[in-house]
Amino acid sequence: MSKRARALFLGLFSPMILCLVAGGAIAEEATWNSLNMPEGVTEVSQAAYDIHMIMIWICTVIGVAVFGFMFYVMFAHRKSKGVTPANFHENLTVEILWTIVPALILIVMAVPATTALLKVYDTENPDIDIKVTGYQWKWQYEYIGEGVKFMSELRTPQDEIYGRAPKGEHYLREVTEPLVIPTNKKVRFLITGNDVIHSWWVPDFAVKRDAIPGLFTAAWAKTDQAGIYVGECTELCGKGHAFMPIVVEVKEEAEYDQWLAAKKEEAVIYQSTIGKEWTDAELMAKGESVYAISCAGCHQAKGEGIPGVFPGLVDSSIVTGPVEDHIGILINGVAGSAMQSFADQLSEVDIAAVIHYKRNSWGNEMGDTVQPIDILNYKQTQ
């Protein structure tokens, strides 16, 4: 073999050989399925996987044919064999072929691709409608027509996030309440945003839709496989972007019906607690848990805040000022700042409890009491 041939061989194949050698260690731990696109568990995800595999094989066949022909020509018609190169400028037959053949290939690829896209966007006739609203930095789920609505927030403790405690098994992938859907039912997600653009993505469902304020986008999922599926926000939506995971629990139909009935009963019980006279101990305990989930990310665990970014709550003029002003901050938010309205995110009980907790913690011994009925009355005056 001539020096030029050896150089050509090494230039073409040495990168491939190195990749195979280097990939040996990876191959011991990784299977083909772990390297390939996941199939998912829904009709939509299966359609996406099928079209992916069709395209992969078409590209593979084309690649093998083109490179195989190219290598054959280089080998069979090399100069060392005394071959004299042809000298021509145009070939009408070749130009027609390399125009018609790719066009036919694209048409063949378009048929399954169009079928898959039609399935992806077929959101008609759902069994269940769920409104998904993105907030900074959490998700709200509302089961349309069922009277069930709740927030789903990151449950990972602040100590783990800031390195004061070891990372847990489900670090940044655990939420206070997962979205729950049943098996064998077509569930339509109506996705929107409350503040900035978010994006609701669950890989195993092949669902990824932007959550845009003032606009609804739709997606759907149907699966026969019960289990827990995890996703995340895929739009850079602010400093807490990494802290708004999505957890969906798929239950068998009978188990889902029981869960939904319990959530409805919970809503009825909640309504009865608005007029209840809560004790100081009850408010403090409830407020501490609400603060840890909904407030500590910005204002920190002990109300110290982040200087120059988020104000501290220790001896703050808001916390130590009139109760009505403090309520107004949580209900209305603060325009032009990161302080958003919690009127639709937290219940009257949660808002009352967290305000009471902040006004009577970290040395803010205000001594006053905020009841859920105070929050309801404030809302009714707005």
N, C-alpha and C positions, 0 to 999 in steps of 0.2 A: 504493500500500500504506500502510495506516495506521501510526501510530507503534507502536501496540500489536502489530500483526502483525509489524512489523520486529523489535521486541524479542523476540517469541516465536521468530521465525526464527533470529535471532542466538544466542539462548540455547540453542536445540536443536542447531544445526549448527556453530557456531563451534568448539566443542571438537573436533568431528570433523575440521573443516578444518585446525585447527592440528596435530592428530595426523598427518594425511596429509602436511602440509608438513614437519613435523619428522622424520617417518619416511622421507622421501625419501633422505636420506643413508644411513640404515641399510639401506634396500632395495637400494642399490647393492651392498652387500657380503653381505647375507643373502638366501638363497633361501627359498621357502615351506617347503621341507623342514627347513631349519635353525630355523625359527620354530615349526614344528608338532611334535607329539609324535613321537619317533623310532620307526620300525617295529621295530627290533631284528632278531635273526637266528634266533629260535627260534619254535616253534609257539605257545608261551605268549605271547611278545611280539607276535606277529602277531594273536592273538586279542584281546589288550588294545588294540592299535592299531585293529583293526576296530570294536570296540565304542565306542571313543573317537570315531571318525569318524561312526558311526551317530548317536551322541548329539549331536555337533556339528551335523550336518545337520538333525536333528529340532528342535533348539533354534533353528537359523537360520530354518527355515520358520515356526516358531511366532512368533519375534520379528518377522519380516517381516510376517506376517499381522496380528498384534496392533497393531504400530506403524503399519502401512499403514492399517488400519481406523480407528485413532485419529486419524491425520492427515487422513484423508478426512472424518471426522465434524467435526473442528475447522474444516476448510476449507469444506465444503458447508453446514454449519449454523451459520455464524458470525453474530453479531448484526448485522454491517454489511449482511447480505443481507436483514435484516428477519425472520429466523426467530424464531419464538416457542418457547422451550424447553418441552418436555413436562413435565407435573407429575404424576408417579406415584410410588408408594412401593415397590411390589413387582411382579414379573413372573414368574409361575410357570414359564413356558416358558424364559426366560433362565436362571433358577436351576437348572432341570433340565439344560439344555445345558452350563452351566459346571461342573456336577458330573460328568455322564456323559462328556463329551469328554476332560477331563484323565485320568479313570479309564481310558478306552480307550487313551490315549497311554501311560500308565504300563504297562499290560499289554503293549502292543506293544514297549516298551523293555525289559521284564523278560525277554522270551524270549531275545534275543541275549545279554543280560547274564548270565543264568543259565547259558547254554551256555558262555560264556567262563569263568565261575567254576568250572564243573565241570571244564573242561580245566586250569585253574590248579592245582586240588587233586587231579588224577589222578596220584598218585605211585606207583601200583601197577605191578608187572612191569617194573622197571628192568633195563637191561643191566649197569649199573655202579653200585655204591654207594660214596659218598665221605663220610666223616665230617669235618665242618668244625667246628673248635673255636676260639672267640675267646679270646685272652689279651690282657692289657695289655702291649704294644700290637702284636699280631702275630696271624697265623692259622696253625693247624696243620691239615694235610690228611692223612687216613689212607684208603688205598684198601682197603676191607673185603675180606678174603679173599686179598689179594695180598701182604701182608707189606711194604707200602710206606707209610712215614709220614715227613713232613718238616715243618719250620717254614717259613713264608713271611714274611719281615720286610722292613721298609723298607731300601732300599739307598742312598738319598740320603745323601751324606756330611754329617757334622755341620757342616763348614765352610760348606756351602751353606745349611744351615738357619739358622745363626747369622750369616750375612752376611759370613763371612770369605772367601768365594769366590763367583764369579758363579753364578747359578742355572743348572742344566743343562736340557737339552731336556725331560727327563722328571722334573722336580723333583716330589718327593713322589708320584710315580706309578711308581716302579721298585722291584722286590722282589728278594730273594736267589734265590728259587725260585718261579716261577708255578705255579698249578694247571694241570695238563694233562689235557684230555679229548679223546676222538676225535669225528670227525664221524659223523653218522648212527647214533648210539647214544643211547638214553635214559639219562641220568645223573641219579641221585637224590642230592640233597645232604641229609645228616642233620646238622642244625645245632644246636650247643649252645655254652655258654660255660663257662669255667673259673673266672672270678673275679667279674666284674660283667656286666651286660647289654651285649652288643654287637649289631650288626645287619649281616648280610651282604647286600650290595646290588651287583648287576651289571645296570645299566640295559639293555644290549643283550640280556640273557636274560629281562628282566622278572621277575627273582628278587630278592625282598627279604624276608628272614626274620630275626626277632630271635634272637640267640644267648643263651639264658637258662641260667644254671647249674642243673643238675639236671633240665633238660627238653630234649627233642629236638623240633625242628620240621622239617618236610620240604618240599622244593621239588624241581623237576626242570627239565632243559633238554635239548633235542635240536636240533641244527642241522646243516646241510650246508655251512656256510660256514666254512672254516678261517680263522684269524686270531687276533689278540690283542685281548682285550676287558678294559677296566679298570673297576673299581668302587671302593667304599670302605665303611668302617664308617659307618653313619648314626645311630648311637646315641651320645649324649654320654657317653663311657665313661672320662673322665679326662683328665689333662693331655696325654697322647700321642694323643688321639682323632684328630687330623689326620694322624698319622704311621702309620696302619695301612691302606694301600691294598690293593686286591685286583686281582690280574692273572691272567687266565685265558687260556691258550693252547690254541686248538682246532687239533688236528693231523689230517691225513688218517689213516684207520684203520691203514694199514701203518706209517706213521711213528710213530703212537702206540704200536703194538705193539713197535716197536724201542725207543722211549723207556722203556716199562714194563719190558722185559727188561733194559735197562741199569740201571734203578733197583733191580731185584731183585738183579742181580749186585753192584751197589754195596753193598747191604745185607749180602751174604755177605762181601764184602771187609772191610766195617766190623767184622763180628764177629771177624774174624781179627786186627784191630789192637788189640782190647781187651787181649789178653795180651802185646802187643809192648812191648819196652823202648824208649820214646821218648827221643831225645837232648834235651839242653837246648835246642839250636838249633831242633829240630822243634817242641818244646812252645812256645817263645817265639813262633815264627812263626805257629803255629796259634792260640795264645792271643790274639795281637794282633788277628787277623782276627775271632775270635769276640767279643772285647771291643768292637771298633769297631761291630759290628752289634747286640749284645745288651745291652751295659752302658753304653756311652759316652753314650747319651741321658740317663741319670740321673746317672751318676757323672762325666761329662764326659771329654774326650779324654785328659787327663793325670791322671785320678784326683782332680782337685781338688774334685769334688762341687759341689753348690749349697747354700751355707750356709742352714741353717734348713729345708731341704727334703730334700736327699739328702746323706748323709755323704760326706766325702772318703775316699779310700783311701790317701792318702800318710801313711805312719807310723800307719796305723789299727790299733787294738788287735785288730781282726778279722784283718786281713791279716798282721800281725806276730805273731799269737798261734799256738796249736797248729793244725797242719794239719787235724786231725780236726774242730775247731770251725769252721774255714773251710769245709770240705766240707759240714758240717751246715747252714750258712747257705744254701748254694746248693741243697742237696737239699730242705730243709724250709721255706725261707723264714723270714720273721719275722712272727709274728702281730701284727695291728694296725698294720702298716706297709705301705709300697708295695713292700717286698721280697718278691716272690713266689717260690714253689718253681719251680726249673728242672729238677726231676727228670724231667719228661716233655717238657720243651721242648728241652733240649740232650742230646746223646749223652754217654756216659761219656768219650769222647775229648775232646769240646768242653769239658766241665766240668773235666776234669783240666788241659787246656791253659790255660784262662782263669784258673784258680786259680794255676797255676804262673807265668803271665805277671804277674798282679797282685802276687804275692809277690816278684817279682824285677824290678820296674820302678819308675821314679820315685823311686829311692833306697831302695826296700824290698828291700834285698839280703839276703834270708833265706838264700839258698844251698841250700834244700832242693828236692826234686823230687817232683812229684805225677804219678803214672802213672794211666792209665785203669783198671787193675786195682784201684787203691786206691778209686776211685769205685764200682766194681762191688761190691767187698767191703763197703763202707760201706752200700750199698743193701740188701745181703743180710742185714745185721744189724738192719735197721729193722723 
